[in-house]
Amino acid sequence: VQLQASGGGLVQTGGSLRLSCVASGRTLDGYHMGWFRQAYGKERELVAAISWSGHTKHYADSVKGRFDISRDGAGSAVYLHMNSLKPEDTAVYYCARDGRKYYAGRPLRAIEPDYWGQGTQVTVSS
């Protein structure tokens, strides 16, 4: 499984970006998906996650109301729409696929990825 993340860039405070995570084939179908980020000198954190059905979403408190995670119906892409960006959103963003298919044994905030995208840099200038 290869996940290709894209859409990062440099944006001013208050701006918007849309990140995309594309996989070959329908390899995301049936899996919860997440977007993580890692800022310089900090640990990687979960930003947003979406259930395999797309019906349930989870957001970190720091991005609630500003970010929206979505997925396509073909099971091959996940997106992160980021609005009202702040300098503290600056980080490398990674998409990731949960390790178990159709799994309901843990909440979205506790997904355990088995595949990761390569990361895309988001820089928000003040």
Protein Blocks (a to p, Z undefined) as FASTA:
>chain_A
ZZddehiacddehiacddddddehjklgopacddddddehiacddfbdcdfkopaccddf
klgokaccdddfkopaccdddehiafklgccddddddfbehiakbcfklcccfbdcebia
ddddZZ
